[in-house]
Amino acid sequence: MAVPATVRKKITQEKELRVLFLNDLGFQYGAGVAQRRQMQSFLLLGHEVMGICWRKGLESEIPIFPRDASGVWYGIRELTGLHANEGHSKEGIISALVREVREYRPDVVIAGNLHGADWPLEVFLSLRDLDILIVAYMHDCYLITGRCCYPGDCRKYLDGCDHTCPTYDEHPALSPSEIHDAWALRRTIFSGSQGVSLATNSQWSLNLAQKAMPGLRHGEVVYLGLDEQLFKPIDRPLARRLLGIPEDQFVVLAGAVNVGDHRKGWHVLKEAVSYLGNEAYFLVFGENSLKLRSVHGVGLLRDNRKMPILYSAADIFVATSLEEAFGQTIIEASSCCLPVVAFSVGGFPEIVRSGENAFLIDKVSAKGLADAIRFLMKNPKRCETLGRSGRRMVSEEFSLKRQGERWMEYLKKAASL
């Protein structure tokens, strides 16, 4: 896909850009939090930023400007009525989205998840006809499969997803008869000389994309970042008093957007909790955490500014996902000086570094998880060292500033193709 000369010149000369982010659920949930942080990086670098989404959520009311940002924020526009359930055809949705994008006159459009709104991916084919640079950001595997966000053990996405999809009725559901065409569409969007540029959140994700789409025109990793001035440790006894949890126990923090999701591995953590008994106190955040026994659940905290209290109250953070592209909770924990324990799956090894900020477990095992927790419980100095190192890792590699620099490196490469 040829990038207009005016946009190429702006990018290569590091001029101020008009950047439009497009997604389904605004700043909600993992992908929404990631998009918010990407916007903050562009604002920090002095660019003009706007968002378009289907539903904004409560999170849109939280101030977005990071400290020392010099950019211009035009807000996020919500298109709640733009959905097939409201009587809109696929063509009508695409036409409306293109019209909205054209009105903003962006230099760059970065599109994240769209499936929550059931917005058709064909919109990429229409957007690439505009005089702008289009980038698709791969938060999970949805852009390389026929419909699923994570394929698990299924390998059909490599050769052709079709009507035999074993999870066709799971979110995001799709009629079996439509799955192969959806799989083929993604190859049309991202492959060949007119292919849309793809950015991924990890090398693991990029490797999958390159295997799944041998004709991929352009793909690069743009790691996520966070505001390390927000995610930093506070006084632990104070954090525990605020949460009403014991001040004299070893506290293990765990959580996800939805801990009831099998992929997040709660069943493994539950078994590890039973192994440890009363040796540790478990604090868990996320949807369905209030329903869990033997742990202190706090539900889903939709205001990200409150999360550092949870991290600061704990001694360690455990990530039990069985499949994960990146893991924002890991860099959040590390930024708050919290040692991490996680399984060696997906993109985790890129940010869960044994001996640096974490204890990485090679094999998914409840006993292995319990043993790792016990090891750190008995080695407080080791915990302290891992925590300090994790904070340093985030500051050097996963800050908003570093994320913004990576985006500009990516855009320069995309503009030169």
C-alpha positions as CSV (number, residue, x, y, z in Angstrom):
1,M,0.0,0.0,0.0
2,A,1.6,3.2,-1.2
3,V,1.9,5.9,1.5
4,P,1.1,9.5,0.3
5,A,4.1,11.6,-0.2
6,T,2.8,14.3,2.2
7,V,2.4,11.8,5.0
8,R,5.7,10.1,4.3
9,K,7.4,13.5,4.5
10,K,5.8,14.3,7.8
11,I,6.8,11.0,9.3
12,T,10.4,11.0,8.1
13,Q,10.9,14.6,9.1
14,E,9.3,13.9,12.5
15,K,6.6,16.6,12.0
16,E,3.5,16.8,14.0
17,L,1.0,14.1,12.9
18,R,-2.8,13.7,13.1
19,V,-3.3,10.2,14.5
20,L,-6.7,8.6,14.6
21,F,-7.3,5.4,16.7
22,L,-10.2,3.1,15.7
23,N,-11.5,0.4,17.9
24,D,-14.7,-1.3,19.2
25,L,-14.8,-0.7,23.0
26,G,-12.9,2.5,23.6
27,F,-10.7,2.3,26.6
28,Q,-12.4,-0.8,28.1
29,Y,-10.7,-4.1,28.9
30,G,-7.2,-5.2,27.9
31,A,-7.1,-4.0,24.3
32,G,-8.9,-0.7,25.3
33,V,-6.3,-0.1,28.0
34,A,-3.6,-0.7,25.5
35,Q,-5.1,1.7,23.0
36,R,-5.4,4.4,25.7
37,R,-1.7,4.0,26.5
38,Q,-0.8,4.2,22.8
39,M,-2.7,7.4,22.5
40,Q,-0.9,8.7,25.5
41,S,2.5,8.0,23.9
42,F,1.5,10.0,20.8
43,L,0.3,12.9,23.0
44,L,3.5,12.8,24.9
45,L,5.4,13.2,21.7
46,G,3.3,16.2,20.7
47,H,0.9,14.8,18.1
48,E,-2.8,15.5,17.5
49,V,-4.8,12.5,18.6
50,M,-8.5,11.4,18.3
51,G,-10.4,8.1,18.8
52,I,-13.5,6.5,17.2
53,C,-15.2,3.6,18.8
54,W,-18.5,1.8,19.1
55,R,-18.9,2.1,22.9
56,K,-16.6,4.3,25.1
57,G,-17.3,2.9,28.6
58,L,-16.8,4.6,31.9
59,E,-13.1,4.6,31.4
60,S,-13.4,7.5,28.8
61,E,-14.1,9.9,31.7
62,I,-10.7,9.4,33.2
63,P,-8.2,12.2,32.2
64,I,-6.0,10.9,29.4
65,F,-3.1,13.4,29.4
66,P,0.2,12.0,30.8
67,R,2.6,14.3,32.6
68,D,4.5,16.7,30.3
69,A,2.4,15.8,27.2
70,S,2.4,18.5,24.6
71,G,0.0,17.0,22.1
72,V,-3.6,17.9,21.3
73,W,-6.5,15.6,22.3
74,Y,-9.6,15.8,20.3
75,G,-11.5,13.2,22.3
76,I,-13.1,9.9,21.4
77,R,-16.2,9.7,19.3
78,E,-18.8,7.0,20.1
79,L,-20.9,5.4,17.4
80,T,-23.3,3.3,19.5
81,G,-25.9,3.0,16.7
82,L,-23.5,1.7,14.1
83,H,-24.1,-2.0,14.5
84,A,-25.8,-4.8,12.5
85,N,-28.4,-5.2,15.3
86,E,-29.5,-1.6,14.6
87,G,-30.4,-2.5,11.0
88,H,-27.1,-1.4,9.4
89,S,-25.8,-3.5,6.5
90,K,-22.1,-4.4,6.2
91,E,-21.7,-1.9,3.4
92,G,-23.5,0.8,5.5
93,I,-21.2,0.3,8.4
94,I,-18.1,0.5,6.2
95,S,-19.4,3.6,4.5
96,A,-20.1,5.3,7.8
97,L,-16.7,4.5,9.2
98,V,-14.9,5.8,6.1
99,R,-16.9,9.0,6.3
100,E,-16.0,9.5,10.0
101,V,-12.3,8.9,9.3
102,R,-12.3,11.2,6.3
103,E,-13.9,14.0,8.3
104,Y,-11.0,13.9,10.8
105,R,-8.4,14.2,8.0
106,P,-5.8,12.0,9.7
107,D,-2.3,11.2,8.5
108,V,-2.3,7.9,10.3
109,V,-5.1,5.5,11.3
110,I,-4.3,2.8,13.9
111,A,-7.0,0.2,14.2
112,G,-7.2,-2.1,17.1
113,N,-9.9,-4.7,18.0
114,L,-13.1,-4.3,15.9
115,H,-14.9,-7.5,16.6
116,G,-16.6,-6.4,19.8
117,A,-18.7,-4.0,17.6
118,D,-19.0,-6.6,14.8
119,W,-17.5,-4.1,12.5
120,P,-16.4,-5.8,9.2
121,L,-12.7,-6.1,8.5
122,E,-13.5,-5.1,4.9
123,V,-13.2,-1.6,6.2
124,F,-9.4,-1.9,5.9
125,L,-9.9,-2.3,2.1
126,S,-11.9,0.9,1.9
127,L,-9.6,2.9,4.2
128,R,-6.5,2.1,2.2
129,D,-8.0,4.0,-0.7
130,L,-7.7,7.2,1.3
131,D,-4.5,9.3,1.4
132,I,-3.4,8.1,4.8
133,L,-1.2,5.4,6.3
134,I,-3.3,2.5,7.7
135,V,-2.0,0.3,10.5
136,A,-3.7,-2.7,12.1
137,Y,-2.6,-3.5,15.6
138,M,-2.7,-7.1,16.6
139,H,-3.7,-7.4,20.3
140,D,-4.4,-11.1,20.0
141,C,-4.8,-13.6,17.1
142,Y,-8.1,-12.5,15.6
143,L,-6.5,-10.9,12.6
144,I,-4.8,-14.1,11.5
145,T,-7.5,-16.8,12.1
146,G,-10.9,-17.3,10.7
147,R,-12.6,-15.8,13.8
148,C,-11.1,-16.8,17.1
149,C,-8.9,-14.6,19.3
150,Y,-6.6,-17.5,20.4
151,P,-6.4,-20.8,18.5
152,G,-5.2,-23.0,21.4
153,D,-4.0,-26.3,20.0
154,C,-5.9,-25.8,16.7
155,R,-3.6,-25.2,13.7
156,K,-6.3,-24.7,11.0
157,Y,-5.4,-21.0,10.9
158,L,-2.2,-22.0,9.1
159,D,-3.8,-23.8,6.2
160,G,-7.4,-22.6,6.2
161,C,-10.0,-22.2,8.8
162,D,-13.3,-23.5,7.7
163,H,-16.7,-24.9,8.7
164,T,-15.1,-27.5,10.9
165,C,-14.0,-24.8,13.4
166,P,-14.4,-26.4,16.9
167,T,-15.2,-23.1,18.6
168,Y,-17.4,-21.3,16.0
169,D,-20.1,-20.6,18.7
170,E,-17.6,-19.0,21.2
171,H,-16.9,-15.2,21.2
172,P,-16.5,-13.8,18.7
173,A,-19.0,-16.3,17.2
174,L,-19.3,-16.8,13.4
175,S,-21.5,-19.0,11.3
176,P,-19.4,-22.1,10.2
177,S,-20.3,-21.3,6.5
178,E,-18.6,-17.9,6.8
179,I,-15.4,-18.9,8.5
180,H,-13.3,-19.8,5.5
181,D,-14.1,-16.6,3.6
182,A,-13.2,-14.7,6.8
183,W,-9.9,-16.5,6.9
184,A,-9.2,-15.7,3.2
185,L,-10.2,-12.1,3.7
186,R,-7.5,-11.5,6.2
187,R,-4.9,-12.7,3.6
188,T,-6.3,-10.3,1.1
189,I,-6.1,-7.4,3.6
190,F,-2.5,-8.0,4.8
191,S,-0.8,-9.7,1.8
192,G,0.7,-8.5,-1.5
193,S,1.8,-5.1,-2.7
194,Q,-1.4,-3.4,-1.4
195,G,-1.3,-5.1,2.0
196,V,-2.1,-3.1,5.1
197,S,0.7,-2.7,7.6
198,L,0.5,-4.9,10.7
199,A,1.9,-4.1,14.1
200,T,2.0,-6.7,16.9
201,N,2.4,-6.5,20.6
202,S,5.1,-9.3,20.8
203,Q,7.5,-11.3,18.8
204,W,5.4,-14.3,19.5
205,S,2.4,-12.6,17.8
206,L,4.5,-11.5,14.9
207,N,5.9,-15.1,14.4
208,L,2.4,-16.5,14.3
209,A,1.3,-13.8,11.8
210,Q,4.3,-14.5,9.5
211,K,3.6,-18.3,9.6
212,A,-0.1,-17.8,9.1
213,M,0.3,-15.3,6.2
214,P,3.5,-16.0,4.2
215,G,2.5,-13.1,1.9
216,L,2.4,-10.6,4.8
217,R,3.5,-7.3,3.3
218,H,4.7,-5.6,6.5
219,G,4.8,-6.7,10.1
220,E,6.8,-5.4,13.0
221,V,6.6,-5.5,16.8
222,V,5.6,-2.4,18.7
223,Y,5.7,-3.3,22.4
224,L,3.1,-1.8,24.7
225,G,4.1,0.6,27.4
226,L,2.5,2.3,30.4
227,D,2.8,5.4,32.6
228,E,5.5,4.5,35.0
229,Q,4.8,7.7,37.0
230,L,1.3,6.3,37.7
231,F,2.3,2.7,38.2
232,K,4.8,2.9,41.0
233,P,4.9,1.5,44.5
234,I,3.2,3.1,47.4
235,D,3.6,2.3,51.1
236,R,2.7,-1.4,51.5
237,P,1.2,-1.2,55.0
238,L,-0.9,1.7,53.8
239,A,-2.1,-0.2,50.7
240,R,-3.1,-3.2,52.8
241,R,-5.0,-1.0,55.2
242,L,-6.8,0.6,52.3
243,L,-7.8,-2.8,51.1
244,G,-8.6,-4.3,54.5
245,I,-6.2,-7.2,54.2
246,P,-3.7,-8.6,56.7
247,E,-0.5,-6.7,57.2
248,D,1.5,-9.7,58.5
249,Q,0.9,-12.3,55.8
250,F,2.7,-13.1,52.5
251,V,0.2,-11.7,49.9
252,V,0.0,-13.2,46.4
253,L,-1.8,-11.0,43.8
254,A,-3.4,-12.5,40.7
255,G,-6.0,-11.3,38.2
256,A,-7.2,-10.6,34.7
257,V,-10.1,-8.8,33.0
258,N,-12.1,-12.0,33.5
259,V,-10.6,-14.6,35.8
260,G,-13.5,-16.9,34.7
261,D,-11.9,-17.3,31.3
262,H,-10.4,-20.7,31.1
263,R,-7.5,-19.3,29.1
264,K,-6.5,-17.2,32.1
265,G,-5.8,-20.4,34.1
266,W,-7.8,-19.8,37.2
267,H,-8.3,-23.6,37.6
268,V,-4.5,-23.9,37.8
269,L,-4.3,-21.1,40.4
270,K,-7.1,-22.6,42.4
271,E,-5.2,-25.9,42.7
272,A,-2.1,-24.0,43.7
273,V,-4.1,-22.2,46.4
274,S,-5.1,-25.5,47.8
275,Y,-1.5,-26.7,47.8
276,L,-0.5,-23.7,49.8
277,G,-3.4,-23.6,52.3
278,N,-2.9,-20.9,54.9
279,E,0.8,-20.3,53.9
280,A,-0.2,-17.3,51.8
281,Y,-3.0,-14.8,51.4
282,F,-4.4,-14.5,47.9
283,L,-5.7,-11.2,46.5
284,V,-7.5,-11.5,43.1
285,F,-8.9,-8.8,40.8
286,G,-11.1,-9.1,37.7
287,E,-14.6,-10.1,36.7
288,N,-15.8,-13.2,38.6
289,S,-13.2,-12.8,41.3
290,L,-15.9,-12.0,43.9
291,K,-17.3,-15.5,43.3
292,L,-14.1,-17.3,44.1
293,R,-13.5,-19.1,47.3
294,S,-10.3,-19.2,49.4
295,V,-9.2,-15.8,48.0
296,H,-10.0,-12.1,48.6
297,G,-11.7,-11.0,45.4
298,V,-12.1,-7.3,44.6
299,G,-13.9,-7.5,41.2
300,L,-12.9,-5.6,38.1
301,L,-11.4,-2.2,38.8
302,R,-12.3,-0.1,35.8
303,D,-10.4,2.9,37.0
304,N,-6.8,2.0,36.1
305,R,-5.5,4.6,38.6
306,K,-6.5,2.4,41.5
307,M,-4.5,-0.6,40.3
308,P,-1.2,0.5,41.9
309,I,-2.8,0.1,45.3
310,L,-3.4,-3.6,44.6
311,Y,0.1,-4.1,43.3
312,S,1.7,-2.3,46.2
313,A,-0.3,-4.4,48.7
314,A,1.2,-7.6,47.4
315,D,4.5,-9.4,47.8
316,I,4.4,-11.1,44.4
317,F,2.2,-11.2,41.3
318,V,1.3,-14.5,39.6
319,A,0.2,-14.6,35.9
320,T,-1.5,-17.9,35.2
321,S,-2.6,-17.5,31.6
322,L,-2.2,-20.6,29.4
323,E,-2.0,-18.5,26.2
324,E,-1.2,-14.8,26.1
325,A,0.1,-12.4,23.4
326,F,1.7,-9.9,25.8
327,G,0.5,-9.4,29.3
328,Q,0.0,-5.8,30.5
329,T,-0.6,-6.8,34.1
330,I,3.0,-8.1,34.1
331,I,4.6,-4.8,33.2
332,E,2.1,-3.1,35.6
333,A,3.3,-5.3,38.4
334,S,7.0,-4.9,37.5
335,S,6.6,-1.1,37.4
336,C,5.3,-1.3,40.9
337,C,8.4,-3.2,42.0
338,L,6.5,-6.5,42.3
339,P,8.3,-9.8,41.4
340,V,6.4,-11.9,38.8
341,V,5.7,-15.6,38.6
342,A,4.4,-16.9,35.2
343,F,4.3,-19.8,32.9
344,S,6.5,-19.8,29.8
345,V,3.6,-19.3,27.3
346,G,2.9,-16.9,24.4
347,G,4.7,-13.6,24.6
348,F,5.3,-13.9,28.4
349,P,9.0,-14.8,28.1
350,E,9.6,-11.4,26.4
351,I,8.6,-9.5,29.5
352,V,8.9,-12.3,32.2
353,R,12.6,-12.6,32.5
354,S,13.9,-15.2,34.9
355,G,16.5,-13.8,37.2
356,E,15.7,-10.3,36.2
357,N,12.2,-9.4,37.2
358,A,10.5,-12.8,37.5
359,F,10.4,-16.5,38.1
360,L,9.5,-18.2,34.8
361,I,8.0,-21.7,34.9
362,D,8.7,-23.9,31.9
363,K,5.7,-26.2,32.3
364,V,2.1,-25.3,33.2
365,S,1.7,-27.0,36.6
366,A,-0.2,-26.1,39.8
367,K,2.5,-27.7,41.8
368,G,5.2,-25.8,39.9
369,L,3.4,-22.6,40.6
370,A,3.0,-23.4,44.3
371,D,6.7,-24.3,44.5
372,A,7.7,-21.0,42.9
373,I,5.5,-19.0,45.3
374,R,7.1,-20.9,48.2
375,F,10.6,-20.2,47.0
376,L,10.0,-16.4,46.8
377,M,8.1,-16.5,50.2
378,K,11.3,-17.9,51.8
379,N,13.6,-15.5,50.0
380,P,12.5,-11.9,50.7
381,K,15.8,-10.4,49.6
382,R,15.4,-12.1,46.3
383,C,11.9,-10.6,46.0
384,E,13.3,-7.2,46.6
385,T,16.0,-7.6,44.0
386,L,13.6,-8.9,41.4
387,G,11.2,-6.0,42.2
388,R,13.8,-3.3,41.8
389,S,15.0,-4.9,38.5
390,G,11.5,-5.1,37.2
391,R,10.9,-1.4,37.8
392,R,14.1,-0.6,36.0
393,M,13.1,-2.8,33.1
394,V,9.8,-1.0,32.6
395,S,11.4,2.4,32.9
396,E,14.0,1.6,30.2
397,E,11.9,-0.5,27.8
398,F,8.1,-0.2,28.5
399,S,7.5,3.4,29.4
400,L,5.1,5.6,27.4
401,K,8.1,7.5,26.0
402,R,9.7,4.3,24.8
403,Q,6.4,3.1,23.3
404,G,6.1,6.3,21.4
405,E,9.6,6.0,20.1
406,R,8.9,2.5,18.9
407,W,5.8,3.7,17.1
408,M,7.7,6.4,15.3
409,E,10.4,3.8,14.3
410,Y,7.5,1.6,13.0
411,L,5.8,4.4,11.1
412,K,9.1,5.4,9.4
413,K,9.6,1.9,8.3
414,A,6.0,1.6,7.0
415,A,6.2,4.9,5.2
416,S,9.4,3.9,3.4
417,L,7.9,0.7,1.9
